[in-house]
Amino acid sequence: MTETQKPYWNYQKWPACVGLSKIGRFGRVHTVWNDPDNCSKPTSWWMRIIPMKWIKWDKDGAYIIKIKI
């Protein structure tokens, strides 16, 4: 293999976000991951005040507006 050719497993990202959940009385938004050691991670503090239908998610985590440059 040359330096320009990388094996397939170098392109994989692990773990991946698989969903969102609201936890607790005040609605703290958590991202749910397929990582067995840390399956739930809290999001930024400002996501508490944004309606859940505006928060989107993909394999990289939660976001409001995602811009690809």
mmCIF file as Biopython writes it, N, C-alpha, C and O atoms, coordinates in Angstrom:
data_model
#
loop_
_atom_site.group_PDB
_atom_site.id
_atom_site.type_symbol
_atom_site.label_atom_id
_atom_site.label_alt_id
_atom_site.label_comp_id
_atom_site.label_asym_id
_atom_site.label_entity_id
_atom_site.label_seq_id
_atom_site.pdbx_PDB_ins_code
_atom_site.Cartn_x
_atom_site.Cartn_y
_atom_site.Cartn_z
_atom_site.occupancy
_atom_site.B_iso_or_equiv
_atom_site.auth_seq_id
_atom_site.auth_asym_id
_atom_site.pdbx_PDB_model_num
ATOM 1   N N  . MET A ? 1  ? 0.826   -1.174 0.000  1.0 0.0 1  A 1 
ATOM 2   C CA . MET A ? 1  ? 0.000   0.000  0.000  1.0 0.0 1  A 1 
ATOM 3   C C  . MET A ? 1  ? 0.882   1.252  0.000  1.0 0.0 1  A 1 
ATOM 4   O O  . MET A ? 1  ? 1.853   1.338  0.752  1.0 0.0 1  A 1 
ATOM 5   N N  . THR A ? 2  ? 0.542   2.192  -0.828 1.0 0.0 2  A 1 
ATOM 6   C CA . THR A ? 2  ? 1.306   3.435  -0.854 1.0 0.0 2  A 1 
ATOM 7   C C  . THR A ? 2  ? 0.750   4.395  0.174  1.0 0.0 2  A 1 
ATOM 8   O O  . THR A ? 2  ? -0.264  4.110  0.812  1.0 0.0 2  A 1 
ATOM 9   N N  . GLU A ? 3  ? 1.401   5.527  0.341  1.0 0.0 3  A 1 
ATOM 10  C CA . GLU A ? 3  ? 0.938   6.510  1.330  1.0 0.0 3  A 1 
ATOM 11  C C  . GLU A ? 3  ? -0.368  7.160  0.926  1.0 0.0 3  A 1 
ATOM 12  O O  . GLU A ? 3  ? -1.136  7.581  1.790  1.0 0.0 3  A 1 
ATOM 13  N N  . THR A ? 4  ? -0.639  7.252  -0.365 1.0 0.0 4  A 1 
ATOM 14  C CA . THR A ? 4  ? -1.887  7.884  -0.810 1.0 0.0 4  A 1 
ATOM 15  C C  . THR A ? 4  ? -3.075  6.951  -0.643 1.0 0.0 4  A 1 
ATOM 16  O O  . THR A ? 4  ? -4.207  7.423  -0.531 1.0 0.0 4  A 1 
ATOM 17  N N  . GLN A ? 5  ? -2.856  5.657  -0.623 1.0 0.0 5  A 1 
ATOM 18  C CA . GLN A ? 5  ? -3.935  4.703  -0.418 1.0 0.0 5  A 1 
ATOM 19  C C  . GLN A ? 5  ? -4.034  4.365  1.063  1.0 0.0 5  A 1 
ATOM 20  O O  . GLN A ? 5  ? -3.094  3.848  1.665  1.0 0.0 5  A 1 
ATOM 21  N N  . LYS A ? 6  ? -5.176  4.665  1.625  1.0 0.0 6  A 1 
ATOM 22  C CA . LYS A ? 6  ? -5.389  4.350  3.036  1.0 0.0 6  A 1 
ATOM 23  C C  . LYS A ? 6  ? -6.393  3.214  3.134  1.0 0.0 6  A 1 
ATOM 24  O O  . LYS A ? 6  ? -7.323  3.135  2.332  1.0 0.0 6  A 1 
ATOM 25  N N  . PRO A ? 7  ? -6.218  2.352  4.090  1.0 0.0 7  A 1 
ATOM 26  C CA . PRO A ? 7  ? -7.179  1.257  4.236  1.0 0.0 7  A 1 
ATOM 27  C C  . PRO A ? 7  ? -8.557  1.771  4.654  1.0 0.0 7  A 1 
ATOM 28  O O  . PRO A ? 7  ? -8.695  2.878  5.174  1.0 0.0 7  A 1 
ATOM 29  N N  . TYR A ? 8  ? -9.560  0.946  4.415  1.0 0.0 8  A 1 
ATOM 30  C CA . TYR A ? 8  ? -10.946 1.314  4.686  1.0 0.0 8  A 1 
ATOM 31  C C  . TYR A ? 8  ? -11.181 1.697  6.147  1.0 0.0 8  A 1 
ATOM 32  O O  . TYR A ? 8  ? -11.917 2.648  6.413  1.0 0.0 8  A 1 
ATOM 33  N N  . TRP A ? 9  ? -10.587 0.997  7.081  1.0 0.0 9  A 1 
ATOM 34  C CA . TRP A ? 9  ? -10.849 1.236  8.500  1.0 0.0 9  A 1 
ATOM 35  C C  . TRP A ? 9  ? -10.316 2.576  8.983  1.0 0.0 9  A 1 
ATOM 36  O O  . TRP A ? 9  ? -10.711 3.013  10.064 1.0 0.0 9  A 1 
ATOM 37  N N  . ASN A ? 10 ? -9.444  3.253  8.245  1.0 0.0 10 A 1 
ATOM 38  C CA . ASN A ? 10 ? -8.990  4.590  8.643  1.0 0.0 10 A 1 
ATOM 39  C C  . ASN A ? 10 ? -10.056 5.653  8.420  1.0 0.0 10 A 1 
ATOM 40  O O  . ASN A ? 10 ? -9.987  6.729  9.015  1.0 0.0 10 A 1 
ATOM 41  N N  . TYR A ? 11 ? -11.047 5.369  7.566  1.0 0.0 11 A 1 
ATOM 42  C CA . TYR A ? 11 ? -12.098 6.341  7.280  1.0 0.0 11 A 1 
ATOM 43  C C  . TYR A ? 11 ? -13.304 6.196  8.204  1.0 0.0 11 A 1 
ATOM 44  O O  . TYR A ? 11 ? -14.164 7.076  8.221  1.0 0.0 11 A 1 
ATOM 45  N N  . GLN A ? 12 ? -13.389 5.130  8.958  1.0 0.0 12 A 1 
ATOM 46  C CA . GLN A ? 12 ? -14.529 4.905  9.828  1.0 0.0 12 A 1 
ATOM 47  C C  . GLN A ? 12 ? -14.440 5.792  11.065 1.0 0.0 12 A 1 
ATOM 48  O O  . GLN A ? 12 ? -13.362 5.999  11.622 1.0 0.0 12 A 1 
ATOM 49  N N  . LYS A ? 13 ? -15.588 6.307  11.480 1.0 0.0 13 A 1 
ATOM 50  C CA . LYS A ? 13 ? -15.669 7.056  12.732 1.0 0.0 13 A 1 
ATOM 51  C C  . LYS A ? 13 ? -16.416 6.190  13.736 1.0 0.0 13 A 1 
ATOM 52  O O  . LYS A ? 13 ? -17.448 5.600  13.416 1.0 0.0 13 A 1 
ATOM 53  N N  . TRP A ? 14 ? -15.901 6.123  14.917 1.0 0.0 14 A 1 
ATOM 54  C CA . TRP A ? 14 ? -16.545 5.338  15.956 1.0 0.0 14 A 1 
ATOM 55  C C  . TRP A ? 14 ? -16.351 6.042  17.265 1.0 0.0 14 A 1 
ATOM 56  O O  . TRP A ? 14 ? -15.218 6.454  17.511 1.0 0.0 14 A 1 
ATOM 57  N N  . PRO A ? 15 ? -17.254 6.222  18.085 1.0 0.0 15 A 1 
ATOM 58  C CA . PRO A ? 15 ? -18.669 5.887  18.033 1.0 0.0 15 A 1 
ATOM 59  C C  . PRO A ? 15 ? -19.471 6.916  17.218 1.0 0.0 15 A 1 
ATOM 60  O O  . PRO A ? 15 ? -18.935 7.937  16.787 1.0 0.0 15 A 1 
ATOM 61  N N  . ALA A ? 16 ? -20.758 6.628  17.016 1.0 0.0 16 A 1 
ATOM 62  C CA . ALA A ? 16 ? -21.629 7.499  16.241 1.0 0.0 16 A 1 
ATOM 63  C C  . ALA A ? 16 ? -22.869 7.839  17.054 1.0 0.0 16 A 1 
ATOM 64  O O  . ALA A ? 16 ? -23.339 7.036  17.860 1.0 0.0 16 A 1 
ATOM 65  N N  . CYS A ? 17 ? -23.391 9.036  16.834 1.0 0.0 17 A 1 
ATOM 66  C CA . CYS A ? 17 ? -24.615 9.476  17.500 1.0 0.0 17 A 1 
ATOM 67  C C  . CYS A ? 17 ? -25.802 8.772  16.844 1.0 0.0 17 A 1 
ATOM 68  O O  . CYS A ? 17 ? -25.909 8.737  15.618 1.0 0.0 17 A 1 
ATOM 69  N N  . VAL A ? 18 ? -26.688 8.216  17.660 1.0 0.0 18 A 1 
ATOM 70  C CA . VAL A ? 18 ? -27.835 7.488  17.130 1.0 0.0 18 A 1 
ATOM 71  C C  . VAL A ? 18 ? -29.170 8.114  17.513 1.0 0.0 18 A 1 
ATOM 72  O O  . VAL A ? 18 ? -30.217 7.583  17.141 1.0 0.0 18 A 1 
ATOM 73  N N  . GLY A ? 19 ? -29.166 9.232  18.247 1.0 0.0 19 A 1 
ATOM 74  C CA . GLY A ? 19 ? -30.425 9.879  18.594 1.0 0.0 19 A 1 
ATOM 75  C C  . GLY A ? 19 ? -30.281 10.944 19.658 1.0 0.0 19 A 1 
ATOM 76  O O  . GLY A ? 19 ? -29.179 11.236 20.123 1.0 0.0 19 A 1 
ATOM 77  N N  . LEU A ? 20 ? -31.414 11.523 20.038 1.0 0.0 20 A 1 
ATOM 78  C CA . LEU A ? 20 ? -31.489 12.556 21.069 1.0 0.0 20 A 1 
ATOM 79  C C  . LEU A ? 20 ? -32.471 12.126 22.149 1.0 0.0 20 A 1 
ATOM 80  O O  . LEU A ? 20 ? -33.390 11.349 21.891 1.0 0.0 20 A 1 
ATOM 81  N N  . SER A ? 21 ? -32.270 12.636 23.359 1.0 0.0 21 A 1 
ATOM 82  C CA . SER A ? 21 ? -33.229 12.389 24.438 1.0 0.0 21 A 1 
ATOM 83  C C  . SER A ? 21 ? -33.273 13.608 25.341 1.0 0.0 21 A 1 
ATOM 84  O O  . SER A ? 21 ? -32.288 14.335 25.473 1.0 0.0 21 A 1 
ATOM 85  N N  . LYS A ? 22 ? -34.438 13.825 25.968 1.0 0.0 22 A 1 
ATOM 86  C CA . LYS A ? 22 ? -34.578 14.879 26.970 1.0 0.0 22 A 1 
ATOM 87  C C  . LYS A ? 22 ? -34.608 14.202 28.321 1.0 0.0 22 A 1 
ATOM 88  O O  . LYS A ? 22 ? -35.399 13.288 28.551 1.0 0.0 22 A 1 
ATOM 89  N N  . ILE A ? 23 ? -33.744 14.653 29.214 1.0 0.0 23 A 1 
ATOM 90  C CA . ILE A ? 23 ? -33.596 14.011 30.504 1.0 0.0 23 A 1 
ATOM 91  C C  . ILE A ? 23 ? -33.829 15.031 31.606 1.0 0.0 23 A 1 
ATOM 92  O O  . ILE A ? 23 ? -33.334 16.156 31.535 1.0 0.0 23 A 1 
ATOM 93  N N  . GLY A ? 24 ? -34.576 14.640 32.615 1.0 0.0 24 A 1 
ATOM 94  C CA . GLY A ? 24 ? -34.751 15.479 33.784 1.0 0.0 24 A 1 
ATOM 95  C C  . GLY A ? 24 ? -35.931 16.422 33.717 1.0 0.0 24 A 1 
ATOM 96  O O  . GLY A ? 24 ? -36.627 16.514 32.706 1.0 0.0 24 A 1 
ATOM 97  N N  . ARG A ? 25 ? -36.136 17.111 34.806 1.0 0.0 25 A 1 
ATOM 98  C CA . ARG A ? 25 ? -37.266 18.000 34.952 1.0 0.0 25 A 1 
ATOM 99  C C  . ARG A ? 25 ? -37.172 19.233 34.061 1.0 0.0 25 A 1 
ATOM 100 O O  . ARG A ? 25 ? -38.191 19.717 33.567 1.0 0.0 25 A 1 
ATOM 101 N N  . PHE A ? 26 ? -35.982 19.737 33.853 1.0 0.0 26 A 1 
ATOM 102 C CA . PHE A ? 26 ? -35.809 20.963 33.086 1.0 0.0 26 A 1 
ATOM 103 C C  . PHE A ? 26 ? -35.457 20.704 31.635 1.0 0.0 26 A 1 
ATOM 104 O O  . PHE A ? 26 ? -35.156 21.648 30.905 1.0 0.0 26 A 1 
ATOM 105 N N  . GLY A ? 27 ? -35.485 19.475 31.200 1.0 0.0 27 A 1 
ATOM 106 C CA . GLY A ? 27 ? -35.345 19.147 29.796 1.0 0.0 27 A 1 
ATOM 107 C C  . GLY A ? 27 ? -33.947 19.264 29.230 1.0 0.0 27 A 1 
ATOM 108 O O  . GLY A ? 27 ? -33.765 19.793 28.133 1.0 0.0 27 A 1 
ATOM 109 N N  . ARG A ? 28 ? -32.962 18.782 29.955 1.0 0.0 28 A 1 
ATOM 110 C CA . ARG A ? 28 ? -31.595 18.783 29.439 1.0 0.0 28 A 1 
ATOM 111 C C  . ARG A ? 28 ? -31.515 17.826 28.253 1.0 0.0 28 A 1 
ATOM 112 O O  . ARG A ? 28 ? -31.883 16.658 28.377 1.0 0.0 28 A 1 
ATOM 113 N N  . VAL A ? 29 ? -31.038 18.308 27.105 1.0 0.0 29 A 1 
ATOM 114 C CA . VAL A ? 29 ? -30.941 17.486 25.901 1.0 0.0 29 A 1 
ATOM 115 C C  . VAL A ? 29 ? -29.628 16.712 25.927 1.0 0.0 29 A 1 
ATOM 116 O O  . VAL A ? 29 ? -28.562 17.294 26.124 1.0 0.0 29 A 1 
ATOM 117 N N  . HIS A ? 30 ? -29.709 15.410 25.729 1.0 0.0 30 A 1 
ATOM 118 C CA . HIS A ? 30 ? -28.542 14.538 25.671 1.0 0.0 30 A 1 
ATOM 119 C C  . HIS A ? 30 ? -28.496 13.865 24.308 1.0 0.0 30 A 1 
ATOM 120 O O  . HIS A ? 30 ? -29.533 13.577 23.710 1.0 0.0 30 A 1 
ATOM 121 N N  . THR A ? 31 ? -27.298 13.620 23.830 1.0 0.0 31 A 1 
ATOM 122 C CA . THR A ? 31 ? -27.141 12.818 22.623 1.0 0.0 31 A 1 
ATOM 123 C C  . THR A ? 31 ? -26.895 11.374 23.046 1.0 0.0 31 A 1 
ATOM 124 O O  . THR A ? 31 ? -26.196 11.112 24.025 1.0 0.0 31 A 1 
ATOM 125 N N  . VAL A ? 32 ? -27.474 10.447 22.300 1.0 0.0 32 A 1 
ATOM 126 C CA . VAL A ? 32 ? -27.337 9.029  22.591 1.0 0.0 32 A 1 
ATOM 127 C C  . VAL A ? 32 ? -26.361 8.435  21.565 1.0 0.0 32 A 1 
ATOM 128 O O  . VAL A ? 32 ? -26.542 8.587  20.357 1.0 0.0 32 A 1 
ATOM 129 N N  . TRP A ? 33 ? -25.328 7.758  22.070 1.0 0.0 33 A 1 
ATOM 130 C CA . TRP A ? 33 ? -24.261 7.226  21.217 1.0 0.0 33 A 1 
ATOM 131 C C  . TRP A ? 33 ? -24.247 5.710  21.283 1.0 0.0 33 A 1 
ATOM 132 O O  . TRP A ? 33 ? -24.756 5.125  22.239 1.0 0.0 33 A 1 
ATOM 133 N N  . ASN A ? 34 ? -23.666 5.066  20.272 1.0 0.0 34 A 1 
ATOM 134 C CA . ASN A ? 34 ? -23.563 3.614  20.271 1.0 0.0 34 A 1 
ATOM 135 C C  . ASN A ? 34 ? -22.254 3.142  20.893 1.0 0.0 34 A 1 
ATOM 136 O O  . ASN A ? 34 ? -21.734 2.085  20.535 1.0 0.0 34 A 1 
ATOM 137 N N  . ASP A ? 35 ? -21.737 3.916  21.807 1.0 0.0 35 A 1 
ATOM 138 C CA . ASP A ? 35 ? -20.522 3.593  22.542 1.0 0.0 35 A 1 
ATOM 139 C C  . ASP A ? 35 ? -20.925 2.931  23.860 1.0 0.0 35 A 1 
ATOM 140 O O  . ASP A ? 35 ? -21.638 3.557  24.644 1.0 0.0 35 A 1 
ATOM 141 N N  . PRO A ? 36 ? -20.508 1.715  24.137 1.0 0.0 36 A 1 
ATOM 142 C CA . PRO A ? 36 ? -20.945 1.041  25.359 1.0 0.0 36 A 1 
ATOM 143 C C  . PRO A ? 36 ? -20.417 1.675  26.647 1.0 0.0 36 A 1 
ATOM 144 O O  . PRO A ? 36 ? -21.033 1.511  27.700 1.0 0.0 36 A 1 
ATOM 145 N N  . ASP A ? 37 ? -19.300 2.391  26.590 1.0 0.0 37 A 1 
ATOM 146 C CA . ASP A ? 37 ? -18.745 2.993  27.799 1.0 0.0 37 A 1 
ATOM 147 C C  . ASP A ? 37 ? -19.417 4.304  28.182 1.0 0.0 37 A 1 
ATOM 148 O O  . ASP A ? 37 ? -19.593 4.581  29.368 1.0 0.0 37 A 1 
ATOM 149 N N  . ASN A ? 38 ? -19.796 5.116  27.197 1.0 0.0 38 A 1 
ATOM 150 C CA . ASN A ? 38 ? -20.397 6.426  27.452 1.0 0.0 38 A 1 
ATOM 151 C C  . ASN A ? 38 ? -21.533 6.620  26.462 1.0 0.0 38 A 1 
ATOM 152 O O  . ASN A ? 38 ? -21.349 7.257  25.425 1.0 0.0 38 A 1 
ATOM 153 N N  . CYS A ? 39 ? -22.711 6.074  26.773 1.0 0.0 39 A 1 
ATOM 154 C CA . CYS A ? 39 ? -23.791 6.055  25.792 1.0 0.0 39 A 1 
ATOM 155 C C  . CYS A ? 39 ? -24.632 7.326  25.768 1.0 0.0 39 A 1 
ATOM 156 O O  . CYS A ? 39 ? -25.401 7.513  24.825 1.0 0.0 39 A 1 
ATOM 157 N N  . SER A ? 40 ? -24.523 8.200  26.753 1.0 0.0 40 A 1 
ATOM 158 C CA . SER A ? 40 ? -25.299 9.429  26.779 1.0 0.0 40 A 1 
ATOM 159 C C  . SER A ? 40 ? -24.382 10.594 27.154 1.0 0.0 40 A 1 
ATOM 160 O O  . SER A ? 40 ? -23.702 10.559 28.179 1.0 0.0 40 A 1 
ATOM 161 N N  . LYS A ? 41 ? -24.376 11.624 26.308 1.0 0.0 41 A 1 
ATOM 162 C CA . LYS A ? 41 ? -23.531 12.791 26.554 1.0 0.0 41 A 1 
ATOM 163 C C  . LYS A ? 41 ? -24.386 14.045 26.535 1.0 0.0 41 A 1 
ATOM 164 O O  . LYS A ? 41 ? -25.219 14.190 25.640 1.0 0.0 41 A 1 
ATOM 165 N N  . PRO A ? 42 ? -24.217 14.961 27.488 1.0 0.0 42 A 1 
ATOM 166 C CA . PRO A ? 42 ? -25.006 16.195 27.478 1.0 0.0 42 A 1 
ATOM 167 C C  . PRO A ? 42 ? -24.553 17.124 26.354 1.0 0.0 42 A 1 
ATOM 168 O O  . PRO A ? 42 ? -23.385 17.133 25.965 1.0 0.0 42 A 1 
ATOM 169 N N  . THR A ? 43 ? -25.507 17.907 25.842 1.0 0.0 43 A 1 
ATOM 170 C CA . THR A ? 43 ? -25.204 18.883 24.806 1.0 0.0 43 A 1 
ATOM 171 C C  . THR A ? 43 ? -24.900 20.234 25.452 1.0 0.0 43 A 1 
ATOM 172 O O  . THR A ? 43 ? -24.830 20.337 26.677 1.0 0.0 43 A 1 
ATOM 173 N N  . SER A ? 44 ? -24.724 21.242 24.649 1.0 0.0 44 A 1 
ATOM 174 C CA . SER A ? 44 ? -24.454 22.594 25.156 1.0 0.0 44 A 1 
ATOM 175 C C  . SER A ? 44 ? -25.644 23.114 25.959 1.0 0.0 44 A 1 
ATOM 176 O O  . SER A ? 44 ? -26.773 22.665 25.765 1.0 0.0 44 A 1 
ATOM 177 N N  . TRP A ? 45 ? -25.389 24.055 26.853 1.0 0.0 45 A 1 
ATOM 178 C CA . TRP A ? 45 ? -26.430 24.569 27.751 1.0 0.0 45 A 1 
ATOM 179 C C  . TRP A ? 45 ? -27.552 25.264 26.997 1.0 0.0 45 A 1 
ATOM 180 O O  . TRP A ? 45 ? -28.702 25.219 27.436 1.0 0.0 45 A 1 
ATOM 181 N N  . TRP A ? 46 ? -27.252 25.899 25.884 1.0 0.0 46 A 1 
ATOM 182 C CA . TRP A ? 46 ? -28.270 26.672 25.170 1.0 0.0 46 A 1 
ATOM 183 C C  . TRP A ? 46 ? -29.271 25.789 24.430 1.0 0.0 46 A 1 
ATOM 184 O O  . TRP A ? 46 ? -30.285 26.301 23.956 1.0 0.0 46 A 1 
ATOM 185 N N  . MET A ? 47 ? -29.029 24.498 24.313 1.0 0.0 47 A 1 
ATOM 186 C CA . MET A ? 47 ? -29.996 23.623 23.651 1.0 0.0 47 A 1 
ATOM 187 C C  . MET A ? 47 ? -31.200 23.329 24.538 1.0 0.0 47 A 1 
ATOM 188 O O  . MET A ? 47 ? -32.172 22.740 24.065 1.0 0.0 47 A 1 
ATOM 189 N N  . ARG A ? 48 ? -31.165 23.718 25.801 1.0 0.0 48 A 1 
ATOM 190 C CA . ARG A ? 48 ? -32.323 23.538 26.689 1.0 0.0 48 A 1 
ATOM 191 C C  . ARG A ? 48 ? -33.473 24.448 26.311 1.0 0.0 48 A 1 
ATOM 192 O O  . ARG A ? 48 ? -34.636 24.078 26.471 1.0 0.0 48 A 1 
ATOM 193 N N  . ILE A ? 49 ? -33.158 25.651 25.803 1.0 0.0 49 A 1 
ATOM 194 C CA . ILE A ? 49 ? -34.215 26.637 25.534 1.0 0.0 49 A 1 
ATOM 195 C C  . ILE A ? 49 ? -34.763 26.536 24.110 1.0 0.0 49 A 1 
ATOM 196 O O  . ILE A ? 49 ? -35.739 27.210 23.781 1.0 0.0 49 A 1 
ATOM 197 N N  . ILE A ? 50 ? -34.161 25.718 23.274 1.0 0.0 50 A 1 
ATOM 198 C CA . ILE A ? 50 ? -34.596 25.555 21.884 1.0 0.0 50 A 1 
ATOM 199 C C  . ILE A ? 50 ? -35.561 24.371 21.806 1.0 0.0 50 A 1 
ATOM 200 O O  . ILE A ? 50 ? -35.298 23.324 22.398 1.0 0.0 50 A 1 
ATOM 201 N N  . PRO A ? 51 ? -36.675 24.522 21.083 1.0 0.0 51 A 1 
ATOM 202 C CA . PRO A ? 51 ? -37.604 23.391 20.957 1.0 0.0 51 A 1 
ATOM 203 C C  . PRO A ? 51 ? -36.929 22.165 20.350 1.0 0.0 51 A 1 
ATOM 204 O O  . PRO A ? 51 ? -36.065 22.275 19.480 1.0 0.0 51 A 1 
ATOM 205 N N  . MET A ? 52 ? -37.342 21.004 20.826 1.0 0.0 52 A 1 
ATOM 206 C CA . MET A ? 52 ? -36.723 19.745 20.408 1.0 0.0 52 A 1 
ATOM 207 C C  . MET A ? 52 ? -36.861 19.503 18.901 1.0 0.0 52 A 1 
ATOM 208 O O  . MET A ? 52 ? -35.994 18.867 18.301 1.0 0.0 52 A 1 
ATOM 209 N N  . LYS A ? 53 ? -37.935 20.000 18.284 1.0 0.0 53 A 1 
ATOM 210 C CA . LYS A ? 53 ? -38.124 19.760 16.855 1.0 0.0 53 A 1 
ATOM 211 C C  . LYS A ? 53 ? -37.119 20.527 15.994 1.0 0.0 53 A 1 
ATOM 212 O O  . LYS A ? 53 ? -36.948 20.192 14.822 1.0 0.0 53 A 1 
ATOM 213 N N  . TRP A ? 54 ? -36.452 21.546 16.540 1.0 0.0 54 A 1 
ATOM 214 C CA . TRP A ? 54 ? -35.446 22.304 15.791 1.0 0.0 54 A 1 
ATOM 215 C C  . TRP A ? 54 ? -34.053 21.697 15.908 1.0 0.0 54 A 1 
ATOM 216 O O  . TRP A ? 54 ? -33.167 22.027 15.119 1.0 0.0 54 A 1 
ATOM 217 N N  . ILE A ? 55 ? -33.851 20.817 16.880 1.0 0.0 55 A 1 
ATOM 218 C CA . ILE A ? 55 ? -32.536 20.210 17.077 1.0 0.0 55 A 1 
ATOM 219 C C  . ILE A ? 55 ? -32.440 18.961 16.210 1.0 0.0 55 A 1 
ATOM 220 O O  . ILE A ? 55 ? -33.263 18.053 16.324 1.0 0.0 55 A 1 
ATOM 221 N N  . LYS A ? 56 ? -31.455 18.922 15.362 1.0 0.0 56 A 1 
ATOM 222 C CA . LYS A ? 56 ? -31.229 17.778 14.478 1.0 0.0 56 A 1 
ATOM 223 C C  . LYS A ? 56 ? -29.994 17.021 14.943 1.0 0.0 56 A 1 
ATOM 224 O O  . LYS A ? 56 ? -29.239 17.520 15.778 1.0 0.0 56 A 1 
ATOM 225 N N  . TRP A ? 57 ? -29.784 15.838 14.417 1.0 0.0 57 A 1 
ATOM 226 C CA . TRP A ? 57 ? -28.610 15.049 14.782 1.0 0.0 57 A 1 
ATOM 227 C C  . TRP A ? 57 ? -28.177 14.213 13.585 1.0 0.0 57 A 1 
ATOM 228 O O  . TRP A ? 57 ? -28.971 13.885 12.704 1.0 0.0 57 A 1 
ATOM 229 N N  . ASP A ? 58 ? -26.910 13.886 13.587 1.0 0.0 58 A 1 
ATOM 230 C CA . ASP A ? 58 ? -26.352 12.956 12.615 1.0 0.0 58 A 1 
ATOM 231 C C  . ASP A ? 58 ? -25.261 12.160 13.316 1.0 0.0 58 A 1 
ATOM 232 O O  . ASP A ? 58 ? -25.185 12.169 14.544 1.0 0.0 58 A 1 
ATOM 233 N N  . LYS A ? 59 ? -24.420 11.473 12.557 1.0 0.0 59 A 1 
ATOM 234 C CA . LYS A ? 59 ? -23.414 10.609 13.174 1.0 0.0 59 A 1 
ATOM 235 C C  . LYS A ? 59 ? -22.387 11.367 14.008 1.0 0.0 59 A 1 
ATOM 236 O O  . LYS A ? 59 ? -21.703 10.764 14.835 1.0 0.0 59 A 1 
ATOM 237 N N  . ASP A ? 60 ? -22.264 12.700 13.802 1.0 0.0 60 A 1 
ATOM 238 C CA . ASP A ? 60 ? -21.287 13.500 14.544 1.0 0.0 60 A 1 
ATOM 239 C C  . ASP A ? 60 ? -21.849 14.128 15.814 1.0 0.0 60 A 1 
ATOM 240 O O  . ASP A ? 60 ? -21.075 14.616 16.637 1.0 0.0 60 A 1 
ATOM 241 N N  . GLY A ? 61 ? -23.162 14.134 16.003 1.0 0.0 61 A 1 
ATOM 242 C CA . GLY A ? 61 ? -23.755 14.704 17.199 1.0 0.0 61 A 1 
ATOM 243 C C  . GLY A ? 61 ? -24.942 15.602 16.885 1.0 0.0 61 A 1 
ATOM 244 O O  . GLY A ? 61 ? -25.479 15.564 15.778 1.0 0.0 61 A 1 
ATOM 245 N N  . ALA A ? 62 ? -25.352 16.414 17.862 1.0 0.0 62 A 1 
ATOM 246 C CA . ALA A ? 62 ? -26.509 17.287 17.724 1.0 0.0 62 A 1 
ATOM 247 C C  . ALA A ? 62 ? -26.087 18.643 17.170 1.0 0.0 62 A 1 
ATOM 248 O O  . ALA A ? 62 ? -24.973 19.113 17.399 1.0 0.0 62 A 1 
ATOM 249 N N  . TYR A ? 63 ? -27.027 19.266 16.421 1.0 0.0 63 A 1 
ATOM 250 C CA . TYR A ? 63 ? -26.768 20.585 15.860 1.0 0.0 63 A 1 
ATOM 251 C C  . TYR A ? 63 ? -28.095 21.286 15.576 1.0 0.0 63 A 1 
ATOM 252 O O  . TYR A ? 63 ? -29.151 20.654 15.544 1.0 0.0 63 A 1 
ATOM 253 N N  . ILE A ? 64 ? -28.023 22.605 15.372 1.0 0.0 64 A 1 
ATOM 254 C CA . ILE A ? 64 ? -29.202 23.383 14.978 1.0 0.0 64 A 1 
ATOM 255 C C  . ILE A ? 64 ? -29.158 23.604 13.468 1.0 0.0 64 A 1 
ATOM 256 O O  . ILE A ? 64 ? -30.082 23.219 12.752 1.0 0.0 64 A 1 
ATOM 257 N N  . ILE A ? 65 ? -28.098 24.215 12.995 1.0 0.0 65 A 1 
ATOM 258 C CA . ILE A ? 65 ? -27.886 24.436 11.568 1.0 0.0 65 A 1 
ATOM 259 C C  . ILE A ? 65 ? -26.499 23.934 11.230 1.0 0.0 65 A 1 
ATOM 260 O O  . ILE A ? 65 ? -25.517 24.334 11.856 1.0 0.0 65 A 1 
ATOM 261 N N  . LYS A ? 66 ? -26.416 23.071 10.252 1.0 0.0 66 A 1 
ATOM 262 C CA . LYS A ? 66 ? -25.130 22.525 9.867  1.0 0.0 66 A 1 
ATOM 263 C C  . LYS A ? 66 ? -24.758 23.069 8.495  1.0 0.0 66 A 1 
ATOM 264 O O  . LYS A ? 66 ? -25.497 22.900 7.525  1.0 0.0 66 A 1 
ATOM 265 N N  . ILE A ? 67 ? -23.612 23.720 8.429  1.0 0.0 67 A 1 
ATOM 266 C CA . ILE A ? 67 ? -23.145 24.293 7.175  1.0 0.0 67 A 1 
ATOM 267 C C  . ILE A ? 67 ? -21.863 23.584 6.781  1.0 0.0 67 A 1 
ATOM 268 O O  . ILE A ? 67 ? -20.903 23.534 7.550  1.0 0.0 67 A 1 
ATOM 269 N N  . LYS A ? 68 ? -21.859 23.040 5.578  1.0 0.0 68 A 1 
ATOM 270 C CA . LYS A ? 68 ? -20.643 22.392 5.069  1.0 0.0 68 A 1 
ATOM 271 C C  . LYS A ? 68 ? -19.885 23.395 4.204  1.0 0.0 68 A 1 
ATOM 272 O O  . LYS A ? 68 ? -20.447 23.999 3.291  1.0 0.0 68 A 1 
ATOM 273 N N  . ILE A ? 69 ? -18.633 23.555 4.500  1.0 0.0 69 A 1 
ATOM 274 C CA . ILE A ? 69 ? -17.797 24.499 3.736  1.0 0.0 69 A 1 
ATOM 275 C C  . ILE A ? 69 ? -16.794 23.712 2.924  1.0 0.0 69 A 1 
ATOM 276 O O  . ILE A ? 69 ? -15.986 24.299 2.203  1.0 0.0 69 A 1 
#
